[in-house]
């Protein structure tokens, strides 16, 4: 778990992606019971931090 992750929701999204490999916003919404608007904000922050990458509509952890 990256130490720069402070938000419990961001940690949850990061852990989900680490366990499942890739996910769409819809899959994250259904699995984590979070609203899309919150997910988009979290995903954008994780992407800016270089922790995840987006390929089409799929999100995945950024390769080290």
PDBQT receptor file of N, H, CA, C and O in Angstrom, charges set to zero:
ATOM      1  N   UNK A   1       0.860  -1.173   0.000  1.00  0.00    +0.000 N 
ATOM      2  CA  UNK A   1       0.000   0.000   0.000  1.00  0.00    +0.000 C 
ATOM      3  C   UNK A   1       0.910   1.242   0.000  1.00  0.00    +0.000 C 
ATOM      4  O   UNK A   1       1.736   1.406   0.898  1.00  0.00    +0.000 OA
ATOM      5  N   UNK A   2       0.759   2.094  -0.989  1.00  0.00    +0.000 N 
ATOM      6  H   UNK A   2       0.089   1.960  -1.719  1.00  0.00    +0.000 HD
ATOM      7  CA  UNK A   2       1.565   3.317  -1.022  1.00  0.00    +0.000 C 
ATOM      8  C   UNK A   2       1.286   4.201   0.194  1.00  0.00    +0.000 C 
ATOM      9  O   UNK A   2       0.136   4.377   0.597  1.00  0.00    +0.000 OA
ATOM     10  N   UNK A   3       2.334   4.741   0.760  1.00  0.00    +0.000 N 
ATOM     11  H   UNK A   3       3.268   4.597   0.433  1.00  0.00    +0.000 HD
ATOM     12  CA  UNK A   3       2.179   5.554   1.965  1.00  0.00    +0.000 C 
ATOM     13  C   UNK A   3       1.479   6.877   1.690  1.00  0.00    +0.000 C 
ATOM     14  O   UNK A   3       0.925   7.480   2.609  1.00  0.00    +0.000 OA
ATOM     15  N   UNK A   4       1.492   7.341   0.441  1.00  0.00    +0.000 N 
ATOM     16  H   UNK A   4       1.942   6.851  -0.305  1.00  0.00    +0.000 HD
ATOM     17  CA  UNK A   4       0.835   8.612   0.143  1.00  0.00    +0.000 C 
ATOM     18  C   UNK A   4      -0.685   8.516   0.126  1.00  0.00    +0.000 C 
ATOM     19  O   UNK A   4      -1.368   9.539   0.072  1.00  0.00    +0.000 OA
ATOM     20  N   UNK A   5      -1.217   7.311   0.171  1.00  0.00    +0.000 N 
ATOM     21  H   UNK A   5      -0.662   6.480   0.216  1.00  0.00    +0.000 HD
ATOM     22  CA  UNK A   5      -2.671   7.139   0.220  1.00  0.00    +0.000 C 
ATOM     23  C   UNK A   5      -3.166   7.359   1.641  1.00  0.00    +0.000 C 
ATOM     24  O   UNK A   5      -2.848   6.585   2.544  1.00  0.00    +0.000 OA
ATOM     25  N   UNK A   6      -3.933   8.398   1.831  1.00  0.00    +0.000 N 
ATOM     26  H   UNK A   6      -4.192   9.026   1.098  1.00  0.00    +0.000 HD
ATOM     27  CA  UNK A   6      -4.457   8.713   3.161  1.00  0.00    +0.000 C 
ATOM     28  C   UNK A   6      -5.962   8.456   3.255  1.00  0.00    +0.000 C 
ATOM     29  O   UNK A   6      -6.470   8.086   4.313  1.00  0.00    +0.000 OA
ATOM     30  N   UNK A   7      -6.660   8.653   2.158  1.00  0.00    +0.000 N 
ATOM     31  H   UNK A   7      -6.247   8.954   1.298  1.00  0.00    +0.000 HD
ATOM     32  CA  UNK A   7      -8.107   8.488   2.140  1.00  0.00    +0.000 C 
ATOM     33  C   UNK A   7      -8.486   7.011   2.220  1.00  0.00    +0.000 C 
ATOM     34  O   UNK A   7      -7.975   6.200   1.448  1.00  0.00    +0.000 OA
ATOM     35  N   UNK A   8      -9.377   6.654   3.146  1.00  0.00    +0.000 N 
ATOM     36  H   UNK A   8      -9.793   7.313   3.773  1.00  0.00    +0.000 HD
ATOM     37  CA  UNK A   8      -9.827   5.259   3.226  1.00  0.00    +0.000 C 
ATOM     38  C   UNK A   8     -10.459   4.782   1.917  1.00  0.00    +0.000 C 
ATOM     39  O   UNK A   8     -10.289   3.625   1.532  1.00  0.00    +0.000 OA
ATOM     40  N   UNK A   9     -11.183   5.661   1.238  1.00  0.00    +0.000 N 
ATOM     41  H   UNK A   9     -11.321   6.601   1.550  1.00  0.00    +0.000 HD
ATOM     42  CA  UNK A   9     -11.814   5.281  -0.027  1.00  0.00    +0.000 C 
ATOM     43  C   UNK A   9     -10.777   5.051  -1.117  1.00  0.00    +0.000 C 
ATOM     44  O   UNK A   9     -10.910   4.121  -1.913  1.00  0.00    +0.000 OA
ATOM     45  N   UNK A  10      -9.754   5.882  -1.160  1.00  0.00    +0.000 N 
ATOM     46  H   UNK A  10      -9.646   6.637  -0.514  1.00  0.00    +0.000 HD
ATOM     47  CA  UNK A  10      -8.680   5.702  -2.145  1.00  0.00    +0.000 C 
ATOM     48  C   UNK A  10      -7.951   4.392  -1.879  1.00  0.00    +0.000 C 
ATOM     49  O   UNK A  10      -7.592   3.680  -2.817  1.00  0.00    +0.000 OA
ATOM     50  N   UNK A  11      -7.731   4.069  -0.613  1.00  0.00    +0.000 N 
ATOM     51  H   UNK A  11      -8.023   4.647   0.149  1.00  0.00    +0.000 HD
ATOM     52  CA  UNK A  11      -7.086   2.806  -0.255  1.00  0.00    +0.000 C 
ATOM     53  C   UNK A  11      -7.945   1.627  -0.699  1.00  0.00    +0.000 C 
ATOM     54  O   UNK A  11      -7.427   0.626  -1.195  1.00  0.00    +0.000 OA
ATOM     55  N   UNK A  12      -9.259   1.748  -0.520  1.00  0.00    +0.000 N 
ATOM     56  H   UNK A  12      -9.680   2.561  -0.117  1.00  0.00    +0.000 HD
ATOM     57  CA  UNK A  12     -10.183   0.696  -0.905  1.00  0.00    +0.000 C 
ATOM     58  C   UNK A  12     -10.134   0.453  -2.417  1.00  0.00    +0.000 C 
ATOM     59  O   UNK A  12     -10.083  -0.694  -2.863  1.00  0.00    +0.000 OA
ATOM     60  N   UNK A  13     -10.149   1.532  -3.198  1.00  0.00    +0.000 N 
ATOM     61  H   UNK A  13     -10.190   2.463  -2.835  1.00  0.00    +0.000 HD
ATOM     62  CA  UNK A  13     -10.075   1.413  -4.655  1.00  0.00    +0.000 C 
ATOM     63  C   UNK A  13      -8.740   0.791  -5.057  1.00  0.00    +0.000 C 
ATOM     64  O   UNK A  13      -8.698  -0.092  -5.914  1.00  0.00    +0.000 OA
ATOM     65  N   UNK A  14      -7.662   1.245  -4.448  1.00  0.00    +0.000 N 
ATOM     66  H   UNK A  14      -7.696   1.963  -3.752  1.00  0.00    +0.000 HD
ATOM     67  CA  UNK A  14      -6.329   0.720  -4.753  1.00  0.00    +0.000 C 
ATOM     68  C   UNK A  14      -6.253  -0.775  -4.442  1.00  0.00    +0.000 C 
ATOM     69  O   UNK A  14      -5.738  -1.551  -5.246  1.00  0.00    +0.000 OA
ATOM     70  N   UNK A  15      -6.763  -1.175  -3.285  1.00  0.00    +0.000 N 
ATOM     71  H   UNK A  15      -7.181  -0.544  -2.632  1.00  0.00    +0.000 HD
ATOM     72  CA  UNK A  15      -6.756  -2.589  -2.903  1.00  0.00    +0.000 C 
ATOM     73  C   UNK A  15      -7.607  -3.434  -3.850  1.00  0.00    +0.000 C 
ATOM     74  O   UNK A  15      -7.226  -4.547  -4.213  1.00  0.00    +0.000 OA
ATOM     75  N   UNK A  16      -8.755  -2.898  -4.243  1.00  0.00    +0.000 N 
ATOM     76  H   UNK A  16      -9.064  -1.994  -3.949  1.00  0.00    +0.000 HD
ATOM     77  CA  UNK A  16      -9.611  -3.624  -5.186  1.00  0.00    +0.000 C 
ATOM     78  C   UNK A  16      -8.860  -3.878  -6.487  1.00  0.00    +0.000 C 
ATOM     79  O   UNK A  16      -8.874  -4.995  -7.004  1.00  0.00    +0.000 OA
ATOM     80  N   UNK A  17      -8.205  -2.848  -7.016  1.00  0.00    +0.000 N 
ATOM     81  H   UNK A  17      -8.194  -1.941  -6.596  1.00  0.00    +0.000 HD
ATOM     82  CA  UNK A  17      -7.463  -3.004  -8.261  1.00  0.00    +0.000 C 
ATOM     83  C   UNK A  17      -6.272  -3.945  -8.090  1.00  0.00    +0.000 C 
ATOM     84  O   UNK A  17      -5.925  -4.684  -9.012  1.00  0.00    +0.000 OA
ATOM     85  N   UNK A  18      -5.653  -3.920  -6.926  1.00  0.00    +0.000 N 
ATOM     86  H   UNK A  18      -5.934  -3.320  -6.177  1.00  0.00    +0.000 HD
ATOM     87  CA  UNK A  18      -4.511  -4.814  -6.707  1.00  0.00    +0.000 C 
ATOM     88  C   UNK A  18      -4.959  -6.270  -6.657  1.00  0.00    +0.000 C 
ATOM     89  O   UNK A  18      -4.189  -7.166  -7.002  1.00  0.00    +0.000 OA
ATOM     90  N   UNK A  19      -6.182  -6.514  -6.235  1.00  0.00    +0.000 N 
ATOM     91  H   UNK A  19      -6.808  -5.787  -5.954  1.00  0.00    +0.000 HD
ATOM     92  CA  UNK A  19      -6.686  -7.883  -6.146  1.00  0.00    +0.000 C 
ATOM     93  C   UNK A  19      -7.321  -8.369  -7.447  1.00  0.00    +0.000 C 
ATOM     94  O   UNK A  19      -7.256  -9.557  -7.762  1.00  0.00    +0.000 OA
ATOM     95  N   UNK A  20      -7.938  -7.454  -8.205  1.00  0.00    +0.000 N 
ATOM     96  H   UNK A  20      -7.991  -6.489  -7.949  1.00  0.00    +0.000 HD
ATOM     97  CA  UNK A  20      -8.690  -7.845  -9.401  1.00  0.00    +0.000 C 
ATOM     98  C   UNK A  20      -7.979  -7.506 -10.709  1.00  0.00    +0.000 C 
ATOM     99  O   UNK A  20      -8.432  -7.930 -11.772  1.00  0.00    +0.000 OA
ATOM    100  N   UNK A  21      -6.898  -6.768 -10.662  1.00  0.00    +0.000 N 
ATOM    101  H   UNK A  21      -6.530  -6.424  -9.798  1.00  0.00    +0.000 HD
ATOM    102  CA  UNK A  21      -6.150  -6.428 -11.872  1.00  0.00    +0.000 C 
ATOM    103  C   UNK A  21      -6.694  -5.210 -12.579  1.00  0.00    +0.000 C 
ATOM    104  O   UNK A  21      -6.047  -4.163 -12.590  1.00  0.00    +0.000 OA
ATOM    105  N   UNK A  22      -7.868  -5.324 -13.170  1.00  0.00    +0.000 N 
ATOM    106  H   UNK A  22      -8.394  -6.175 -13.161  1.00  0.00    +0.000 HD
ATOM    107  CA  UNK A  22      -8.493  -4.193 -13.854  1.00  0.00    +0.000 C 
ATOM    108  C   UNK A  22      -9.951  -4.092 -13.446  1.00  0.00    +0.000 C 
ATOM    109  O   UNK A  22     -10.550  -5.059 -12.975  1.00  0.00    +0.000 OA
ATOM    110  N   UNK A  23     -10.514  -2.901 -13.635  1.00  0.00    +0.000 N 
ATOM    111  H   UNK A  23     -10.028  -2.116 -14.018  1.00  0.00    +0.000 HD
ATOM    112  CA  UNK A  23     -11.932  -2.702 -13.346  1.00  0.00    +0.000 C 
ATOM    113  C   UNK A  23     -12.416  -1.445 -14.045  1.00  0.00    +0.000 C 
ATOM    114  O   UNK A  23     -11.653  -0.503 -14.260  1.00  0.00    +0.000 OA
ATOM    115  N   UNK A  24     -13.678  -1.442 -14.393  1.00  0.00    +0.000 N 
ATOM    116  H   UNK A  24     -14.298  -2.207 -14.219  1.00  0.00    +0.000 HD
ATOM    117  CA  UNK A  24     -14.326  -0.242 -14.913  1.00  0.00    +0.000 C 
ATOM    118  C   UNK A  24     -14.940   0.517 -13.733  1.00  0.00    +0.000 C 
ATOM    119  O   UNK A  24     -15.013   0.002 -12.618  1.00  0.00    +0.000 OA
ATOM    120  N   UNK A  25     -15.372   1.733 -13.997  1.00  0.00    +0.000 N 
ATOM    121  H   UNK A  25     -15.312   2.151 -14.904  1.00  0.00    +0.000 HD
ATOM    122  CA  UNK A  25     -16.036   2.509 -12.954  1.00  0.00    +0.000 C 
ATOM    123  C   UNK A  25     -17.301   1.782 -12.491  1.00  0.00    +0.000 C 
ATOM    124  O   UNK A  25     -17.607   1.757 -11.300  1.00  0.00    +0.000 OA
ATOM    125  N   UNK A  26     -18.019   1.203 -13.423  1.00  0.00    +0.000 N 
ATOM    126  H   UNK A  26     -17.770   1.224 -14.391  1.00  0.00    +0.000 HD
ATOM    127  CA  UNK A  26     -19.233   0.461 -13.073  1.00  0.00    +0.000 C 
ATOM    128  C   UNK A  26     -18.947  -0.728 -12.166  1.00  0.00    +0.000 C 
ATOM    129  O   UNK A  26     -19.684  -0.982 -11.214  1.00  0.00    +0.000 OA
ATOM    130  N   UNK A  27     -17.877  -1.454 -12.465  1.00  0.00    +0.000 N 
ATOM    131  H   UNK A  27     -17.278  -1.248 -13.239  1.00  0.00    +0.000 HD
ATOM    132  CA  UNK A  27     -17.496  -2.596 -11.627  1.00  0.00    +0.000 C 
ATOM    133  C   UNK A  27     -17.084  -2.139 -10.233  1.00  0.00    +0.000 C 
ATOM    134  O   UNK A  27     -17.444  -2.761  -9.233  1.00  0.00    +0.000 OA
ATOM    135  N   UNK A  28     -16.330  -1.048 -10.176  1.00  0.00    +0.000 N 
ATOM    136  H   UNK A  28     -16.038  -0.543 -10.988  1.00  0.00    +0.000 HD
ATOM    137  CA  UNK A  28     -15.947  -0.496  -8.877  1.00  0.00    +0.000 C 
ATOM    138  C   UNK A  28     -17.179  -0.049  -8.102  1.00  0.00    +0.000 C 
ATOM    139  O   UNK A  28     -17.287  -0.300  -6.901  1.00  0.00    +0.000 OA
ATOM    140  N   UNK A  29     -18.097   0.607  -8.780  1.00  0.00    +0.000 N 
ATOM    141  H   UNK A  29     -18.009   0.811  -9.755  1.00  0.00    +0.000 HD
ATOM    142  CA  UNK A  29     -19.321   1.089  -8.148  1.00  0.00    +0.000 C 
ATOM    143  C   UNK A  29     -20.117  -0.075  -7.557  1.00  0.00    +0.000 C 
ATOM    144  O   UNK A  29     -20.549  -0.016  -6.406  1.00  0.00    +0.000 OA
ATOM    145  N   UNK A  30     -20.305  -1.118  -8.340  1.00  0.00    +0.000 N 
ATOM    146  H   UNK A  30     -19.954  -1.166  -9.275  1.00  0.00    +0.000 HD
ATOM    147  CA  UNK A  30     -21.081  -2.272  -7.873  1.00  0.00    +0.000 C 
ATOM    148  C   UNK A  30     -20.391  -3.009  -6.738  1.00  0.00    +0.000 C 
ATOM    149  O   UNK A  30     -21.035  -3.391  -5.760  1.00  0.00    +0.000 OA
ATOM    150  N   UNK A  31     -19.096  -3.208  -6.861  1.00  0.00    +0.000 N 
ATOM    151  H   UNK A  31     -18.573  -2.898  -7.654  1.00  0.00    +0.000 HD
ATOM    152  CA  UNK A  31     -18.356  -3.997  -5.876  1.00  0.00    +0.000 C 
ATOM    153  C   UNK A  31     -18.107  -3.260  -4.572  1.00  0.00    +0.000 C 
ATOM    154  O   UNK A  31     -18.140  -3.860  -3.497  1.00  0.00    +0.000 OA
ATOM    155  N   UNK A  32     -17.854  -1.945  -4.666  1.00  0.00    +0.000 N 
ATOM    156  H   UNK A  32     -17.827  -1.458  -5.538  1.00  0.00    +0.000 HD
ATOM    157  CA  UNK A  32     -17.491  -1.174  -3.475  1.00  0.00    +0.000 C 
ATOM    158  C   UNK A  32     -18.653  -0.357  -2.911  1.00  0.00    +0.000 C 
ATOM    159  O   UNK A  32     -18.522   0.301  -1.878  1.00  0.00    +0.000 OA
ATOM    160  N   UNK A  33     -19.800  -0.409  -3.610  1.00  0.00    +0.000 N 
ATOM    161  H   UNK A  33     -19.907  -0.944  -4.449  1.00  0.00    +0.000 HD
ATOM    162  CA  UNK A  33     -20.982   0.336  -3.180  1.00  0.00    +0.000 C 
ATOM    163  C   UNK A  33     -20.671   1.823  -2.987  1.00  0.00    +0.000 C 
ATOM    164  O   UNK A  33     -21.019   2.426  -1.972  1.00  0.00    +0.000 OA
ATOM    165  N   UNK A  34     -20.001   2.393  -3.999  1.00  0.00    +0.000 N 
ATOM    166  H   UNK A  34     -19.718   1.903  -4.823  1.00  0.00    +0.000 HD
ATOM    167  CA  UNK A  34     -19.651   3.816  -3.970  1.00  0.00    +0.000 C 
ATOM    168  C   UNK A  34     -20.324   4.511  -5.148  1.00  0.00    +0.000 C 
ATOM    169  O   UNK A  34     -20.597   3.889  -6.175  1.00  0.00    +0.000 OA
ATOM    170  N   UNK A  35     -20.584   5.790  -4.990  1.00  0.00    +0.000 N 
ATOM    171  H   UNK A  35     -20.362   6.295  -4.156  1.00  0.00    +0.000 HD
ATOM    172  CA  UNK A  35     -21.188   6.569  -6.067  1.00  0.00    +0.000 C 
ATOM    173  C   UNK A  35     -20.147   6.869  -7.144  1.00  0.00    +0.000 C 
ATOM    174  O   UNK A  35     -18.963   7.048  -6.860  1.00  0.00    +0.000 OA
ATOM    175  N   UNK A  36     -20.628   6.917  -8.396  1.00  0.00    +0.000 N 
ATOM    176  H   UNK A  36     -21.591   6.771  -8.626  1.00  0.00    +0.000 HD
ATOM    177  CA  UNK A  36     -19.725   7.170  -9.517  1.00  0.00    +0.000 C 
ATOM    178  C   UNK A  36     -18.985   8.491  -9.369  1.00  0.00    +0.000 C 
ATOM    179  O   UNK A  36     -17.795   8.566  -9.676  1.00  0.00    +0.000 OA
ATOM    180  N   UNK A  37     -19.656   9.518  -8.912  1.00  0.00    +0.000 N 
ATOM    181  H   UNK A  37     -20.623   9.458  -8.663  1.00  0.00    +0.000 HD
ATOM    182  CA  UNK A  37     -19.024  10.836  -8.790  1.00  0.00    +0.000 C 
ATOM    183  C   UNK A  37     -17.835  10.771  -7.827  1.00  0.00    +0.000 C 
ATOM    184  O   UNK A  37     -16.805  11.402  -8.069  1.00  0.00    +0.000 OA
ATOM    185  N   UNK A  38     -17.972  10.022  -6.756  1.00  0.00    +0.000 N 
ATOM    186  H   UNK A  38     -18.808   9.510  -6.559  1.00  0.00    +0.000 HD
ATOM    187  CA  UNK A  38     -16.859   9.863  -5.802  1.00  0.00    +0.000 C 
ATOM    188  C   UNK A  38     -15.738   9.046  -6.430  1.00  0.00    +0.000 C 
ATOM    189  O   UNK A  38     -14.560   9.356  -6.252  1.00  0.00    +0.000 OA
ATOM    190  N   UNK A  39     -16.107   8.004  -7.164  1.00  0.00    +0.000 N 
ATOM    191  H   UNK A  39     -17.064   7.752  -7.309  1.00  0.00    +0.000 HD
ATOM    192  CA  UNK A  39     -15.098   7.163  -7.804  1.00  0.00    +0.000 C 
ATOM    193  C   UNK A  39     -14.287   7.939  -8.831  1.00  0.00    +0.000 C 
ATOM    194  O   UNK A  39     -13.066   7.799  -8.890  1.00  0.00    +0.000 OA
ATOM    195  N   UNK A  40     -14.952   8.752  -9.638  1.00  0.00    +0.000 N 
ATOM    196  H   UNK A  40     -15.945   8.865  -9.590  1.00  0.00    +0.000 HD
ATOM    197  CA  UNK A  40     -14.228   9.536 -10.642  1.00  0.00    +0.000 C 
ATOM    198  C   UNK A  40     -13.208  10.456  -9.976  1.00  0.00    +0.000 C 
ATOM    199  O   UNK A  40     -12.093  10.604 -10.475  1.00  0.00    +0.000 OA
ATOM    200  N   UNK A  41     -13.571  11.059  -8.883  1.00  0.00    +0.000 N 
ATOM    201  H   UNK A  41     -14.477  10.939  -8.478  1.00  0.00    +0.000 HD
ATOM    202  CA  UNK A  41     -12.655  11.938  -8.151  1.00  0.00    +0.000 C 
ATOM    203  C   UNK A  41     -11.456  11.153  -7.617  1.00  0.00    +0.000 C 
ATOM    204  O   UNK A  41     -10.312  11.588  -7.756  1.00  0.00    +0.000 OA
ATOM    205  N   UNK A  42     -11.718  10.006  -7.011  1.00  0.00    +0.000 N 
ATOM    206  H   UNK A  42     -12.647   9.653  -6.898  1.00  0.00    +0.000 HD
ATOM    207  CA  UNK A  42     -10.654   9.161  -6.458  1.00  0.00    +0.000 C 
ATOM    208  C   UNK A  42      -9.740   8.654  -7.572  1.00  0.00    +0.000 C 
ATOM    209  O   UNK A  42      -8.516   8.699  -7.444  1.00  0.00    +0.000 OA
ATOM    210  N   UNK A  43     -10.333   8.173  -8.658  1.00  0.00    +0.000 N 
ATOM    211  H   UNK A  43     -11.327   8.137  -8.762  1.00  0.00    +0.000 HD
ATOM    212  CA  UNK A  43      -9.545   7.646  -9.766  1.00  0.00    +0.000 C 
ATOM    213  C   UNK A  43      -8.667   8.719 -10.393  1.00  0.00    +0.000 C 
ATOM    214  O   UNK A  43      -7.524   8.458 -10.766  1.00  0.00    +0.000 OA
ATOM    215  N   UNK A  44      -9.206   9.923 -10.505  1.00  0.00    +0.000 N 
ATOM    216  H   UNK A  44     -10.135  10.135 -10.202  1.00  0.00    +0.000 HD
ATOM    217  CA  UNK A  44      -8.430  11.031 -11.057  1.00  0.00    +0.000 C 
ATOM    218  C   UNK A  44      -7.222  11.338 -10.169  1.00  0.00    +0.000 C 
ATOM    219  O   UNK A  44      -6.119  11.553 -10.672  1.00  0.00    +0.000 OA
ATOM    220  N   UNK A  45      -7.427  11.357  -8.872  1.00  0.00    +0.000 N 
ATOM    221  H   UNK A  45      -8.322  11.182  -8.464  1.00  0.00    +0.000 HD
ATOM    222  CA  UNK A  45      -6.317  11.610  -7.930  1.00  0.00    +0.000 C 
ATOM    223  C   UNK A  45      -5.270  10.500  -7.988  1.00  0.00    +0.000 C 
ATOM    224  O   UNK A  45      -4.071  10.778  -8.005  1.00  0.00    +0.000 OA
ATOM    225  N   UNK A  46      -5.716   9.247  -8.017  1.00  0.00    +0.000 N 
ATOM    226  H   UNK A  46      -6.690   9.021  -8.004  1.00  0.00    +0.000 HD
ATOM    227  CA  UNK A  46      -4.785   8.125  -8.094  1.00  0.00    +0.000 C 
ATOM    228  C   UNK A  46      -3.995   8.152  -9.402  1.00  0.00    +0.000 C 
ATOM    229  O   UNK A  46      -2.813   7.811  -9.438  1.00  0.00    +0.000 OA
ATOM    230  N   UNK A  47      -4.665   8.559 -10.458  1.00  0.00    +0.000 N 
ATOM    231  H   UNK A  47      -5.625   8.836 -10.428  1.00  0.00    +0.000 HD
ATOM    232  CA  UNK A  47      -4.005   8.649 -11.761  1.00  0.00    +0.000 C 
ATOM    233  C   UNK A  47      -2.962   9.773 -11.761  1.00  0.00    +0.000 C 
ATOM    234  O   UNK A  47      -1.863   9.606 -12.290  1.00  0.00    +0.000 OA
ATOM    235  N   UNK A  48      -3.312  10.912 -11.168  1.00  0.00    +0.000 N 
ATOM    236  H   UNK A  48      -4.204  11.048 -10.739  1.00  0.00    +0.000 HD
ATOM    237  CA  UNK A  48      -2.363  12.033 -11.068  1.00  0.00    +0.000 C 
ATOM    238  C   UNK A  48      -1.135  11.658 -10.252  1.00  0.00    +0.000 C 
ATOM    239  O   UNK A  48      -0.034  12.130 -10.537  1.00  0.00    +0.000 OA
ATOM    240  N   UNK A  49      -1.313  10.818  -9.245  1.00  0.00    +0.000 N 
ATOM    241  H   UNK A  49      -2.207  10.436  -9.013  1.00  0.00    +0.000 HD
ATOM    242  CA  UNK A  49      -0.205  10.378  -8.398  1.00  0.00    +0.000 C 
ATOM    243  C   UNK A  49       0.627   9.289  -9.075  1.00  0.00    +0.000 C 
ATOM    244  O   UNK A  49       1.656   8.869  -8.546  1.00  0.00    +0.000 OA
ATOM    245  N   UNK A  50       0.181   8.838 -10.239  1.00  0.00    +0.000 N 
ATOM    246  H   UNK A  50      -0.655   9.179 -10.669  1.00  0.00    +0.000 HD
ATOM    247  CA  UNK A  50       0.915   7.805 -10.960  1.00  0.00    +0.000 C 
ATOM    248  C   UNK A  50       0.730   6.414 -10.391  1.00  0.00    +0.000 C 
ATOM    249  O   UNK A  50       1.546   5.527 -10.643  1.00  0.00    +0.000 OA
ATOM    250  N   UNK A  51      -0.335   6.210  -9.625  1.00  0.00    +0.000 N 
ATOM    251  H   UNK A  51      -0.997   6.930  -9.420  1.00  0.00    +0.000 HD
ATOM    252  CA  UNK A  51      -0.567   4.914  -8.990  1.00  0.00    +0.000 C 
ATOM    253  C   UNK A  51      -1.420   3.982  -9.851  1.00  0.00    +0.000 C 
ATOM    254  O   UNK A  51      -1.308   2.760  -9.755  1.00  0.00    +0.000 OA
ATOM    255  N   UNK A  52      -2.271   4.570 -10.690  1.00  0.00    +0.000 N 
ATOM    256  H   UNK A  52      -2.362   5.563 -10.768  1.00  0.00    +0.000 HD
ATOM    257  CA  UNK A  52      -3.096   3.771 -11.581  1.00  0.00    +0.000 C 
ATOM    258  C   UNK A  52      -2.994   4.333 -12.986  1.00  0.00    +0.000 C 
ATOM    259  O   UNK A  52      -2.543   5.460 -13.195  1.00  0.00    +0.000 OA
ATOM    260  N   UNK A  53      -3.421   3.527 -13.943  1.00  0.00    +0.000 N 
ATOM    261  H   UNK A  53      -3.787   2.612 -13.773  1.00  0.00    +0.000 HD
ATOM    262  CA  UNK A  53      -3.458   3.941 -15.338  1.00  0.00    +0.000 C 
ATOM    263  C   UNK A  53      -4.832   3.601 -15.904  1.00  0.00    +0.000 C 
ATOM    264  O   UNK A  53      -5.503   2.678 -15.443  1.00  0.00    +0.000 OA
ATOM    265  N   UNK A  54      -5.232   4.372 -16.916  1.00  0.00    +0.000 N 
ATOM    266  H   UNK A  54      -4.687   5.122 -17.291  1.00  0.00    +0.000 HD
ATOM    267  CA  UNK A  54      -6.517   4.142 -17.570  1.00  0.00    +0.000 C 
ATOM    268  C   UNK A  54      -6.254   3.711 -19.005  1.00  0.00    +0.000 C 
ATOM    269  O   UNK A  54      -5.478   4.338 -19.725  1.00  0.00    +0.000 OA
ATOM    270  N   UNK A  55      -6.914   2.631 -19.406  1.00  0.00    +0.000 N 
ATOM    271  H   UNK A  55      -7.545   2.122 -18.820  1.00  0.00    +0.000 HD
ATOM    272  CA  UNK A  55      -6.826   2.144 -20.771  1.00  0.00    +0.000 C 
ATOM    273  C   UNK A  55      -8.242   1.932 -21.269  1.00  0.00    +0.000 C 
ATOM    274  O   UNK A  55      -8.884   0.937 -20.934  1.00  0.00    +0.000 OA
ATOM    275  N   UNK A  56      -8.728   2.869 -22.071  1.00  0.00    +0.000 N 
ATOM    276  H   UNK A  56      -8.207   3.678 -22.343  1.00  0.00    +0.000 HD
ATOM    277  CA  UNK A  56     -10.129   2.829 -22.480  1.00  0.00    +0.000 C 
ATOM    278  C   UNK A  56     -10.994   3.117 -21.273  1.00  0.00    +0.000 C 
ATOM    279  O   UNK A  56     -10.878   4.179 -20.662  1.00  0.00    +0.000 OA
ATOM    280  N   UNK A  57     -11.866   2.176 -20.923  1.00  0.00    +0.000 N 
ATOM    281  H   UNK A  57     -11.960   1.313 -21.420  1.00  0.00    +0.000 HD
ATOM    282  CA  UNK A  57     -12.699   2.360 -19.722  1.00  0.00    +0.000 C 
ATOM    283  C   UNK A  57     -12.210   1.507 -18.556  1.00  0.00    +0.000 C 
ATOM    284  O   UNK A  57     -12.876   1.424 -17.524  1.00  0.00    +0.000 OA
ATOM    285  N   UNK A  58     -11.057   0.879 -18.715  1.00  0.00    +0.000 N 
ATOM    286  H   UNK A  58     -10.517   0.946 -19.554  1.00  0.00    +0.000 HD
ATOM    287  CA  UNK A  58     -10.480   0.027 -17.674  1.00  0.00    +0.000 C 
ATOM    288  C   UNK A  58      -9.404   0.770 -16.880  1.00  0.00    +0.000 C 
ATOM    289  O   UNK A  58      -8.577   1.489 -17.442  1.00  0.00    +0.000 OA
ATOM    290  N   UNK A  59      -9.437   0.581 -15.585  1.00  0.00    +0.000 N 
ATOM    291  H   UNK A  59     -10.108  -0.003 -15.129  1.00  0.00    +0.000 HD
ATOM    292  CA  UNK A  59      -8.396   1.133 -14.712  1.00  0.00    +0.000 C 
ATOM    293  C   UNK A  59      -7.577  -0.034 -14.174  1.00  0.00    +0.000 C 
ATOM    294  O   UNK A  59      -8.107  -1.110 -13.896  1.00  0.00    +0.000 OA
ATOM    295  N   UNK A  60      -6.283   0.201 -14.036  1.00  0.00    +0.000 N 
ATOM    296  H   UNK A  60      -5.853   1.075 -14.263  1.00  0.00    +0.000 HD
ATOM    297  CA  UNK A  60      -5.375  -0.819 -13.529  1.00  0.00    +0.000 C 
ATOM    298  C   UNK A  60      -4.263  -0.154 -12.745  1.00  0.00    +0.000 C 
ATOM    299  O   UNK A  60      -4.023   1.044 -12.897  1.00  0.00    +0.000 OA
ATOM    300  N   UNK A  61      -3.583  -0.919 -11.911  1.00  0.00    +0.000 N 
ATOM    301  H   UNK A  61      -3.778  -1.892 -11.787  1.00  0.00    +0.000 HD
ATOM    302  CA  UNK A  61      -2.435  -0.357 -11.185  1.00  0.00    +0.000 C 
ATOM    303  C   UNK A  61      -1.333  -0.036 -12.189  1.00  0.00    +0.000 C 
ATOM    304  O   UNK A  61      -1.125  -0.762 -13.161  1.00  0.00    +0.000 OA
ATOM    305  N   UNK A  62      -0.642   1.050 -11.936  1.00  0.00    +0.000 N 
ATOM    306  H   UNK A  62      -0.811   1.640 -11.146  1.00  0.00    +0.000 HD
ATOM    307  CA  UNK A  62       0.445   1.475 -12.789  1.00  0.00    +0.000 C 
ATOM    308  C   UNK A  62       1.621   0.506 -12.633  1.00  0.00    +0.000 C 
ATOM    309  O   UNK A  62       1.980   0.130 -11.518  1.00  0.00    +0.000 OA
ATOM    310  N   UNK A  63       2.199   0.118 -13.729  1.00  0.00    +0.000 N 
ATOM    311  H   UNK A  63       1.907   0.424 -14.635  1.00  0.00    +0.000 HD
ATOM    312  CA  UNK A  63       3.366  -0.768 -13.676  1.00  0.00    +0.000 C 
ATOM    313  C   UNK A  63       4.532  -0.048 -13.050  1.00  0.00    +0.000 C 
ATOM    314  O   UNK A  63       4.763   1.132 -13.312  1.00  0.00    +0.000 OA
ATOM    315  N   UNK A  64       5.267  -0.760 -12.222  1.00  0.00    +0.000 N 
ATOM    316  H   UNK A  64       5.080  -1.719 -12.010  1.00  0.00    +0.000 HD
ATOM    317  CA  UNK A  64       6.420  -0.167 -11.544  1.00  0.00    +0.000 C 
ATOM    318  C   UNK A  64       7.613  -0.080 -12.480  1.00  0.00    +0.000 C 
ATOM    319  O   UNK A  64       8.677   0.394 -12.082  1.00  0.00    +0.000 OA
TER     320      UNK A  64
